[in-house]
Amino acid sequence: MRHLVLILGDQLNRDASAFDGFDPAQDGLWMAEVTGESTDPPSSQSRSAMFLAAMRHFAAALRTEGLPLDYTLLGQGLPTLAAALADTLQRLRPQALVLTAPGDWRVLQALRAVAAAHGLPLDLRDDRHFYSTVRDFAAHAKGRKQLRMEFFYREMRRRHAVLMDGDQPAGGEWNYDAQNRESFGKAGPQYVPPRVVFAPDAITQGAIADVRQHLAQLPGRLDSFAWPVTRLQALQALDRFITERLPHFGRHQDAMWAGEPWLWHAHLAAALNLKLLNPREVVAAAEAAWRAGQAPLPAVEGFIRQILGWREYVRGIYWTQMPDYAARNALDAQAPLPDFYWTGDTPMACLRDTITQTLDHGYAHHIQRLMVTGLYALLHGVVPQAVHHWYLAVYVDAVEWVELPNTLGMSQYADGGLMASKPYVATGQYIQRMSNHCAGCRFKPAQRVGDEACPFTTLYWDFLARHQVMLAQNPRMALQVKNLARLSAEERAAITARAAQVRRGL
């Protein structure tokens, strides 16, 4: 064998760079399911099933083409990708390895080590799935005192001519975020389209069965698994989002409602991150909908910003900052992750709803992640690496290059402001304003202390007090720190005591 082409579980695109120059007469393909990718760190049952089902469908498509594929199944007992690859190299003895750059620093190091141990060259190729390379991002970041997504996003809009009218942004503004922050009001969301579901076929059912057999100890549930796991299904999901949800996506993209997990969000992140969809076709479809008058500009711009801006930006942060980035803990947070993150068993209605939904479906939208589960962990003072491992475990779209910066940087401020200009902290009144959760909760968002005080509110004021010196140096936090200074010594002592009670368990 001349080349063994390595295909990872999040590289399920036939146009990947690893396929360039592939000759089935003298080259081979390699894919492997291993327990370690679901257990170290842990991966929920829904996330594991998502990867396995998508991988098996992709493998079936490769075999239909008549391509030579060596595929290791989960039940074959190999614990890690490194062990599975070493076993394959002993059998096939290729002259060289080819790999599209992975989305996980740990995986890259493991595969490099195997190649070196066997004395094989590893041809590592750019991942063309993305609009920009890591080199592009490094060039953008070079010499800047601060990195901010907005400036990178504008640069990307210009470079790729997305939502541009000549050299000006479409509609005259770069960012319509201010128009995309409305709550639902007392009536709640109206006429939400049903979730786009794909009934598990025989291949997906087999993957689900294997997860239940070999990974039954993992958290989460599989009863409602209906994610797109093929290229065709992903395209169908994209079309349904553009026609049914995108027109209403913008105004309420930050709103939440109990028992309504899907709302007008896209639910395309997993398909994108496994490379079943190309971001260019997703962005082009959204822009075409606006230009055809089928969706308003604020909704389209807000959606495109998440893909062309934020998605590319966090990847650049990840690969230019790793491996040290993963260990950052700028706030010296030391508390363990509360047990209820794995069960949803908490009297806090917003957390109970979001975590239960997450365990049921492997999904929560971005505000539920940032301003419910993420906010509580930040205010509680949870070790950021524990929060990272939870997010990586429970969401079907979690791949480390995108999940780690979003968690450590955006959500937990563990990088000290590299990703975000300030900690995203708020009292329970933010959740009250953006959802109906508080109406069904025994805690009162406006109260800081006492048995009925909302834990978010108590911990918010405690967070300000614990980090007052650091926060006072941040201009965007000045008003909040001033509000803290208005509290009497007695009030602050009561907040500290109540916060300690909350951390011990409600």
SEVO-607726 format. One record per residue (C-alpha): residue number from 1; x, y negated, z negated. Coordinates in Angstrom, 2 decimals. Example, Ala and Ser with C-alpha at 12.3 -4.5 7.8 and 13.67 -1.06 7.14 Angstrom:
// residues 2
PT   nr        X        Y        Z
PT    1    12.30     4.50    -7.80
PT    2    13.67     1.06    -7.14
// end
This chain:
// residues 506
PT   nr        X        Y        Z
PT    1     0.00     0.00     0.00
PT    2     1.31    -3.44     0.94
PT    3    -0.84    -5.77    -1.21
PT    4    -3.23    -5.04    -4.05
PT    5    -5.70    -7.93    -4.22
PT    6    -6.98    -8.53    -7.76
PT    7   -10.61    -9.70    -8.06
PT    8   -11.78   -10.91   -11.45
PT    9   -15.34   -11.00   -12.76
PT   10   -15.71   -14.73   -12.12
PT   11   -14.28   -14.58    -8.57
PT   12   -17.19   -13.07    -6.68
PT   13   -16.86   -15.13    -3.50
PT   14   -15.89   -13.46    -0.24
PT   15   -14.14   -16.63     0.97
PT   16   -11.70   -16.67    -1.99
PT   17    -8.07   -17.37    -1.13
PT   18    -7.06   -13.89    -2.31
PT   19    -8.74   -12.46     0.80
PT   20    -6.60   -14.54     3.19
PT   21    -4.57   -12.22     5.40
PT   22    -6.19    -9.09     3.96
PT   23    -5.64    -6.04     6.15
PT   24    -7.75    -3.02     5.14
PT   25    -5.31    -0.75     6.95
PT   26    -2.49    -1.55     4.53
PT   27    -3.99    -3.55     1.62
PT   28    -6.41    -2.69    -1.19
PT   29    -8.84    -4.43    -3.56
PT   30    -9.00    -3.99    -7.33
PT   31   -11.76    -4.74    -9.83
PT   32   -12.10    -3.53   -13.41
PT   33   -14.70    -3.48   -16.17
PT   34   -13.02    -3.22   -19.58
PT   35   -14.43    -3.32   -23.09
PT   36   -11.89    -5.89   -24.29
PT   37   -13.40    -8.61   -22.10
PT   38   -16.65    -8.17   -24.05
PT   39   -15.21    -7.62   -27.51
PT   40   -12.07    -9.79   -27.84
PT   41   -13.38   -12.42   -28.16
PT   42   -16.95   -11.12   -28.44
PT   43   -19.35   -11.56   -25.56
PT   44   -23.11   -11.29   -26.05
PT   45   -25.10    -8.52   -24.43
PT   46   -26.67   -10.93   -21.91
PT   47   -23.31   -12.43   -20.90
PT   48   -21.72    -8.98   -20.57
PT   49   -24.64    -7.74   -18.48
PT   50   -24.43   -10.84   -16.28
PT   51   -20.78   -10.22   -15.45
PT   52   -21.15    -6.47   -14.96
PT   53   -24.25    -6.70   -12.78
PT   54   -22.73    -9.41   -10.58
PT   55   -19.43    -7.53   -10.29
PT   56   -21.15    -4.30    -9.29
PT   57   -23.25    -6.00    -6.63
PT   58   -20.15    -7.69    -5.23
PT   59   -18.31    -4.36    -5.22
PT   60   -21.22    -2.75    -3.37
PT   61   -21.06    -5.50    -0.74
PT   62   -17.32    -4.97    -0.29
PT   63   -17.83    -1.24     0.18
PT   64   -20.59    -1.91     2.70
PT   65   -17.95    -3.78     4.71
PT   66   -15.80    -0.68     4.55
PT   67   -13.09    -2.35     2.47
PT   68   -10.86    -0.16     0.25
PT   69   -11.74    -0.92    -3.37
PT   70   -10.39     0.58    -6.57
PT   71   -13.03    -0.05    -9.24
PT   72   -12.75     0.81   -12.94
PT   73   -16.10     1.30   -14.69
PT   74   -16.81     0.29   -18.28
PT   75   -17.25     3.87   -19.47
PT   76   -13.76     4.93   -18.37
PT   77   -12.37     3.80   -21.71
PT   78    -9.66     1.32   -20.70
PT   79    -9.56    -1.45   -23.32
PT   80    -8.07    -4.43   -21.45
PT   81    -7.51    -5.81   -17.96
PT   82    -3.78    -5.33   -18.48
PT   83    -4.22    -1.64   -19.32
PT   84    -6.58    -1.10   -16.39
PT   85    -4.20    -2.79   -13.96
PT   86    -1.19    -0.87   -15.27
PT   87    -3.08     2.38   -14.78
PT   88    -3.97     1.41   -11.21
PT   89    -0.38     0.42   -10.37
PT   90     0.84     3.83   -11.46
PT   91    -1.60     5.47    -9.05
PT   92    -1.49     3.17    -6.03
PT   93     2.07     1.76    -6.23
PT   94     1.53    -1.41    -4.14
PT   95     4.46    -3.54    -3.00
PT   96     2.92    -6.81    -4.28
PT   97    -0.11    -8.28    -6.03
PT   98    -2.35   -11.10    -4.80
PT   99    -4.60   -13.16    -7.07
PT  100    -6.74   -16.26    -6.81
PT  101    -5.92   -18.40    -9.87
PT  102    -8.07   -17.18   -12.81
PT  103   -10.33   -19.35   -14.94
PT  104    -8.79   -18.16   -18.20
PT  105    -5.23   -18.90   -19.34
PT  106    -5.07   -15.70   -21.41
PT  107    -6.03   -13.54   -18.45
PT  108    -3.43   -15.20   -16.23
PT  109    -0.67   -14.52   -18.75
PT  110    -1.78   -10.90   -19.20
PT  111    -1.77   -10.18   -15.46
PT  112     1.56   -11.93   -14.97
PT  113     3.05    -9.77   -17.72
PT  114     1.83    -6.56   -16.05
PT  115     3.26    -7.65   -12.70
PT  116     6.61    -8.45   -14.32
PT  117     6.69    -5.16   -16.23
PT  118     6.26    -3.26   -12.96
PT  119     8.70    -5.45   -11.05
PT  120     6.05    -6.64    -8.63
PT  121     5.73   -10.10    -7.09
PT  122     2.44   -11.84    -7.89
PT  123     1.16   -14.16    -5.17
PT  124    -0.96   -16.66    -7.14
PT  125    -3.19   -18.72    -4.86
PT  126    -5.27   -21.87    -5.35
PT  127    -8.94   -21.44    -6.14
PT  128   -10.63   -23.15    -3.18
PT  129   -14.01   -22.91    -4.90
PT  130   -13.34   -26.28    -6.55
PT  131   -13.28   -29.69    -4.91
PT  132    -9.90   -30.54    -6.45
PT  133    -6.77   -28.66    -7.43
PT  134    -5.10   -28.83   -10.82
PT  135    -2.33   -30.77    -9.06
PT  136    -4.91   -33.34    -7.95
PT  137    -6.09   -33.80   -11.53
PT  138    -2.54   -34.04   -12.85
PT  139    -1.85   -36.79   -10.32
PT  140    -5.01   -38.60   -11.41
PT  141    -4.01   -38.33   -15.08
PT  142    -0.37   -39.34   -14.63
PT  143     0.43   -42.67   -16.27
PT  144    -3.04   -43.22   -17.74
PT  145    -3.24   -44.10   -21.42
PT  146    -6.76   -42.69   -21.57
PT  147    -8.59   -40.11   -19.48
PT  148   -12.25   -40.83   -18.83
PT  149   -14.53   -38.74   -16.69
PT  150   -16.34   -41.73   -15.16
PT  151   -13.23   -42.97   -13.35
PT  152   -12.35   -39.50   -12.11
PT  153   -15.94   -39.02   -10.94
PT  154   -15.89   -42.24    -8.91
PT  155   -12.63   -41.18    -7.33
PT  156   -14.18   -37.84    -6.39
PT  157   -17.27   -39.52    -4.91
PT  158   -15.07   -41.67    -2.67
PT  159   -12.71   -38.86    -1.66
PT  160   -15.49   -36.46    -0.71
PT  161   -18.01   -39.02     0.56
PT  162   -20.75   -37.86    -1.80
PT  163   -23.68   -40.22    -2.48
PT  164   -21.85   -43.00    -0.70
PT  165   -23.12   -45.62     1.74
PT  166   -19.92   -46.59     3.45
PT  167   -17.49   -47.56     0.70
PT  168   -20.25   -48.32    -1.81
PT  169   -22.18   -45.96    -4.10
PT  170   -25.65   -45.08    -2.91
PT  171   -28.22   -47.43    -4.42
PT  172   -25.50   -49.85    -5.54
PT  173   -24.72   -48.10    -8.84
PT  174   -22.27   -45.35    -9.71
PT  175   -24.20   -44.05   -12.69
PT  176   -27.92   -43.87   -13.45
PT  177   -27.55   -42.24   -16.85
PT  178   -29.54   -44.99   -18.58
PT  179   -32.62   -43.92   -16.62
PT  180   -32.20   -40.26   -17.55
PT  181   -32.71   -40.33   -21.32
PT  182   -36.46   -40.31   -21.84
PT  183   -38.24   -38.08   -24.31
PT  184   -41.46   -36.29   -23.40
PT  185   -43.69   -38.23   -25.75
PT  186   -46.47   -36.71   -27.80
PT  187   -48.01   -34.88   -24.85
PT  188   -44.86   -32.86   -24.26
PT  189   -43.61   -31.61   -20.89
PT  190   -46.30   -31.32   -18.26
PT  191   -46.56   -28.78   -15.42
PT  192   -43.15   -27.19   -15.91
PT  193   -42.48   -24.70   -13.08
PT  194   -42.06   -21.07   -14.16
PT  195   -38.55   -19.78   -14.58
PT  196   -37.06   -18.31   -11.41
PT  197   -36.63   -14.61   -12.22
PT  198   -35.02   -11.71   -10.43
PT  199   -36.27    -8.32   -11.55
PT  200   -33.27    -6.09   -12.27
PT  201   -32.68    -3.64    -9.42
PT  202   -31.01    -0.24    -9.88
PT  203   -27.50    -1.72   -10.03
PT  204   -28.47    -4.33   -12.61
PT  205   -30.45    -1.77   -14.61
PT  206   -27.34     0.39   -14.66
PT  207   -25.26    -2.51   -15.99
PT  208   -27.85    -3.21   -18.69
PT  209   -27.90     0.45   -19.67
PT  210   -24.10     0.53   -19.93
PT  211   -24.08    -2.56   -22.14
PT  212   -26.62    -0.94   -24.42
PT  213   -24.60     2.27   -24.52
PT  214   -21.04     0.98   -24.80
PT  215   -21.52    -2.51   -26.29
PT  216   -24.58    -2.10   -28.50
PT  217   -22.85    -3.88   -31.40
PT  218   -22.74    -7.16   -29.51
PT  219   -25.16    -9.99   -30.39
PT  220   -28.06   -11.07   -28.24
PT  221   -30.91    -9.33   -26.45
PT  222   -31.51    -8.04   -22.93
PT  223   -35.28    -7.71   -22.75
PT  224   -35.73   -10.84   -20.62
PT  225   -32.63   -10.49   -18.43
PT  226   -33.56   -11.84   -14.98
PT  227   -30.57   -13.92   -13.84
PT  228   -29.41   -14.12   -10.21
PT  229   -26.55   -11.64    -9.82
PT  230   -26.05   -11.64    -6.03
PT  231   -25.18   -14.29    -3.49
PT  232   -28.65   -14.07    -1.93
PT  233   -30.40   -14.42    -5.29
PT  234   -28.20   -17.39    -6.19
PT  235   -29.13   -19.14    -2.94
PT  236   -32.80   -18.48    -3.65
PT  237   -32.40   -19.94    -7.15
PT  238   -30.72   -23.02    -5.68
PT  239   -33.53   -23.54    -3.18
PT  240   -36.17   -23.22    -5.89
PT  241   -34.35   -25.74    -8.10
PT  242   -34.05   -28.30    -5.30
PT  243   -37.74   -28.05    -4.37
PT  244   -39.38   -27.46    -7.77
PT  245   -37.19   -28.97   -10.49
PT  246   -34.75   -31.54    -9.13
PT  247   -37.43   -34.22    -8.51
PT  248   -38.24   -34.21   -12.25
PT  249   -34.79   -33.33   -13.58
PT  250   -33.47   -36.81   -14.25
PT  251   -35.85   -38.65   -16.58
PT  252   -36.09   -35.87   -19.14
PT  253   -32.72   -34.14   -18.81
PT  254   -31.88   -35.02   -22.45
PT  255   -35.30   -34.08   -23.86
PT  256   -36.16   -30.94   -25.83
PT  257   -39.41   -29.20   -26.69
PT  258   -40.02   -26.20   -28.95
PT  259   -40.74   -23.01   -27.06
PT  260   -39.76   -24.55   -23.70
PT  261   -36.26   -23.29   -22.90
PT  262   -36.22   -23.88   -19.14
PT  263   -37.82   -27.30   -18.48
PT  264   -36.46   -28.98   -15.29
PT  265   -32.86   -27.86   -15.65
PT  266   -31.09   -26.02   -12.84
PT  267   -30.09   -22.72   -14.51
PT  268   -27.38   -22.44   -11.84
PT  269   -24.24   -22.70   -13.97
PT  270   -23.70   -18.95   -14.27
PT  271   -24.06   -18.45   -10.51
PT  272   -21.61   -21.30    -9.92
PT  273   -19.09   -20.09   -12.48
PT  274   -19.11   -16.53   -11.12
PT  275   -18.66   -18.06    -7.62
PT  276   -21.95   -16.76    -6.26
PT  277   -22.59   -20.39    -5.27
PT  278   -20.16   -22.93    -3.89
PT  279   -20.38   -26.36    -5.56
PT  280   -20.24   -28.05    -2.15
PT  281   -23.46   -26.39    -1.00
PT  282   -25.14   -27.25    -4.30
PT  283   -24.11   -30.90    -4.13
PT  284   -25.00   -31.13    -0.42
PT  285   -28.47   -29.69    -1.07
PT  286   -29.14   -32.20    -3.84
PT  287   -27.94   -35.17    -1.77
PT  288   -29.97   -34.01     1.23
PT  289   -33.08   -33.89    -0.96
PT  290   -32.58   -37.53    -1.94
PT  291   -31.88   -38.70     1.60
PT  292   -35.04   -36.90     2.75
PT  293   -37.07   -38.68     0.08
PT  294   -37.76   -35.48    -1.84
PT  295   -36.03   -36.43    -5.11
PT  296   -35.25   -39.77    -6.79
PT  297   -31.70   -41.07    -6.83
PT  298   -31.27   -41.12   -10.65
PT  299   -32.12   -37.42   -10.84
PT  300   -29.85   -36.51    -7.94
PT  301   -26.95   -38.64    -9.17
PT  302   -27.24   -37.22   -12.69
PT  303   -27.20   -33.68   -11.35
PT  304   -24.32   -34.26    -8.95
PT  305   -22.30   -35.95   -11.71
PT  306   -22.42   -32.73   -13.72
PT  307   -20.90   -30.77   -10.82
PT  308   -18.65   -33.12    -8.87
PT  309   -17.63   -35.08   -11.97
PT  310   -17.86   -33.20   -15.24
PT  311   -17.24   -29.65   -13.96
PT  312   -14.11   -30.65   -12.05
PT  313   -12.94   -32.89   -14.88
PT  314   -13.07   -30.27   -17.62
PT  315   -11.20   -27.81   -15.41
PT  316    -8.44   -30.36   -14.99
PT  317    -8.30   -30.96   -18.73
PT  318    -8.12   -27.23   -19.40
PT  319    -5.27   -26.36   -17.05
PT  320    -3.17   -29.45   -17.76
PT  321    -3.48   -29.09   -21.55
PT  322    -3.30   -25.32   -22.14
PT  323    -2.20   -23.37   -24.09
PT  324    -1.81   -25.89   -26.94
PT  325    -5.27   -27.32   -26.35
PT  326    -7.00   -24.21   -27.70
PT  327    -5.46   -24.70   -31.16
PT  328    -6.38   -28.36   -31.63
PT  329    -8.24   -29.40   -34.78
PT  330    -7.94   -33.17   -35.03
PT  331   -10.55   -33.44   -37.79
PT  332    -9.00   -30.62   -39.84
PT  333   -12.35   -28.81   -39.94
PT  334   -12.07   -25.66   -42.07
PT  335   -15.60   -24.37   -42.77
PT  336   -16.65   -20.96   -41.39
PT  337   -19.41   -20.77   -38.80
PT  338   -22.72   -20.30   -40.65
PT  339   -24.09   -16.78   -40.35
PT  340   -27.39   -18.01   -38.92
PT  341   -25.64   -18.85   -35.63
PT  342   -25.77   -15.11   -34.93
PT  343   -29.37   -14.58   -36.04
PT  344   -31.35   -17.84   -35.79
PT  345   -32.48   -17.27   -39.38
PT  346   -32.55   -20.85   -40.67
PT  347   -35.30   -23.17   -41.94
PT  348   -34.08   -25.95   -39.63
PT  349   -36.60   -25.82   -36.78
PT  350   -34.38   -27.24   -34.04
PT  351   -31.54   -24.84   -34.79
PT  352   -33.87   -21.89   -35.19
PT  353   -35.51   -22.55   -31.82
PT  354   -32.24   -23.19   -29.96
PT  355   -30.35   -20.23   -31.41
PT  356   -33.27   -17.81   -30.98
PT  357   -33.61   -18.93   -27.37
PT  358   -29.86   -18.52   -26.88
PT  359   -29.84   -14.98   -28.24
PT  360   -32.91   -14.07   -26.18
PT  361   -31.76   -15.48   -22.84
PT  362   -28.06   -16.36   -23.07
PT  363   -29.07   -19.91   -22.22
PT  364   -29.60   -23.36   -23.69
PT  365   -29.46   -26.65   -21.82
PT  366   -26.72   -29.22   -22.36
PT  367   -28.46   -31.33   -25.02
PT  368   -29.36   -28.28   -27.06
PT  369   -25.69   -27.31   -26.96
PT  370   -24.23   -30.76   -27.62
PT  371   -26.79   -32.33   -29.95
PT  372   -28.21   -29.34   -31.84
PT  373   -25.85   -26.38   -32.22
PT  374   -22.72   -28.42   -31.49
PT  375   -23.74   -31.41   -33.59
PT  376   -24.54   -29.30   -36.62
PT  377   -21.21   -27.46   -36.42
PT  378   -19.35   -30.77   -36.10
PT  379   -21.13   -32.37   -39.05
PT  380   -20.80   -29.19   -41.10
PT  381   -17.04   -29.19   -40.50
PT  382   -16.79   -25.76   -38.84
PT  383   -13.37   -24.62   -37.62
PT  384   -13.53   -25.64   -33.93
PT  385   -12.05   -22.35   -32.73
PT  386   -14.96   -20.51   -34.39
PT  387   -17.40   -22.77   -32.55
PT  388   -15.52   -22.13   -29.31
PT  389   -15.72   -18.37   -29.75
PT  390   -19.45   -18.60   -30.42
PT  391   -20.15   -20.62   -27.28
PT  392   -17.94   -18.32   -25.22
PT  393   -19.82   -15.34   -26.61
PT  394   -23.45   -16.31   -26.27
PT  395   -23.92   -18.14   -22.95
PT  396   -24.13   -16.31   -19.63
PT  397   -22.36   -19.19   -17.87
PT  398   -19.40   -19.30   -20.29
PT  399   -15.97   -19.05   -18.63
PT  400   -13.13   -20.42   -20.72
PT  401   -11.92   -23.15   -18.35
PT  402   -15.29   -24.91   -18.62
PT  403   -16.43   -23.82   -22.07
PT  404   -13.30   -24.60   -24.12
PT  405   -12.91   -28.31   -23.23
PT  406   -16.67   -28.85   -23.53
PT  407   -16.65   -27.30   -27.00
PT  408   -13.37   -28.44   -28.53
PT  409   -13.30   -31.80   -26.78
PT  410   -16.81   -33.02   -26.06
PT  411   -18.74   -31.26   -28.82
PT  412   -16.32   -30.93   -31.75
PT  413   -13.90   -33.84   -31.10
PT  414   -11.10   -31.45   -32.01
PT  415    -8.80   -32.96   -29.39
PT  416    -8.91   -36.35   -31.12
PT  417   -10.52   -38.18   -28.22
PT  418    -8.76   -36.81   -25.14
PT  419   -12.09   -35.70   -23.63
PT  420   -14.62   -38.00   -25.28
PT  421   -14.27   -41.62   -26.35
PT  422   -15.96   -40.96   -29.70
PT  423   -17.42   -38.12   -31.77
PT  424   -20.98   -37.33   -30.69
PT  425   -22.62   -37.66   -34.12
PT  426   -26.17   -38.60   -35.04
PT  427   -28.73   -38.10   -37.78
PT  428   -31.78   -35.89   -37.53
PT  429   -33.64   -38.91   -36.20
PT  430   -32.00   -38.40   -32.80
PT  431   -33.51   -34.92   -32.63
PT  432   -36.85   -36.32   -33.82
PT  433   -36.77   -38.90   -31.04
PT  434   -35.85   -36.42   -28.29
PT  435   -38.01   -33.44   -29.29
PT  436   -41.00   -32.20   -31.27
PT  437   -38.90   -29.95   -33.52
PT  438   -39.18   -32.16   -36.58
PT  439   -42.97   -32.01   -36.59
PT  440   -42.77   -28.34   -37.45
PT  441   -39.89   -28.57   -39.91
PT  442   -39.94   -28.98   -43.68
PT  443   -37.02   -31.43   -43.61
PT  444   -37.43   -35.19   -43.17
PT  445   -35.05   -36.78   -40.63
PT  446   -35.11   -40.21   -42.31
PT  447   -34.03   -38.87   -45.71
PT  448   -30.35   -38.60   -46.66
PT  449   -30.67   -36.92   -50.06
PT  450   -33.10   -34.71   -51.93
PT  451   -34.57   -31.30   -51.23
PT  452   -36.49   -32.58   -48.19
PT  453   -33.53   -34.41   -46.65
PT  454   -32.71   -33.27   -43.14
PT  455   -29.35   -31.45   -43.23
PT  456   -28.32   -33.24   -40.02
PT  457   -28.92   -36.60   -41.70
PT  458   -27.15   -35.67   -44.94
PT  459   -24.17   -34.24   -43.11
PT  460   -24.02   -37.22   -40.74
PT  461   -23.47   -39.65   -43.59
PT  462   -21.07   -37.24   -45.24
PT  463   -19.15   -36.96   -41.95
PT  464   -18.79   -40.74   -41.78
PT  465   -17.54   -40.85   -45.36
PT  466   -15.04   -38.00   -44.91
PT  467   -13.58   -39.47   -41.71
PT  468   -14.06   -43.18   -42.44
PT  469   -10.42   -44.17   -41.94
PT  470   -10.16   -42.50   -38.56
PT  471   -13.57   -43.67   -37.36
PT  472   -12.90   -47.29   -38.35
PT  473   -10.18   -47.39   -35.69
PT  474   -12.65   -46.47   -32.94
PT  475   -14.52   -49.51   -31.54
PT  476   -17.47   -47.33   -30.48
PT  477   -17.95   -46.18   -34.09
PT  478   -17.63   -49.62   -35.73
PT  479   -21.36   -50.16   -36.29
PT  480   -21.84   -46.72   -37.85
PT  481   -18.92   -47.26   -40.22
PT  482   -20.35   -50.65   -41.20
PT  483   -23.67   -48.99   -42.01
PT  484   -21.83   -46.56   -44.27
PT  485   -20.20   -49.46   -46.10
PT  486   -23.65   -50.80   -47.01
PT  487   -24.41   -47.74   -49.14
PT  488   -23.88   -47.99   -52.88
PT  489   -21.41   -45.79   -54.71
PT  490   -24.33   -43.91   -56.26
PT  491   -25.88   -43.22   -52.85
PT  492   -22.58   -41.98   -51.44
PT  493   -22.06   -39.69   -54.41
PT  494   -25.55   -38.27   -53.95
PT  495   -24.87   -37.66   -50.25
PT  496   -21.62   -35.84   -51.08
PT  497   -23.42   -33.64   -53.60
PT  498   -26.28   -32.85   -51.22
PT  499   -23.81   -32.11   -48.38
PT  500   -21.99   -29.63   -50.59
PT  501   -25.33   -27.95   -51.35
PT  502   -26.16   -27.74   -47.64
PT  503   -22.81   -26.12   -46.87
PT  504   -23.36   -23.51   -49.57
PT  505   -26.61   -22.52   -47.85
PT  506   -30.14   -23.84   -47.92
// end
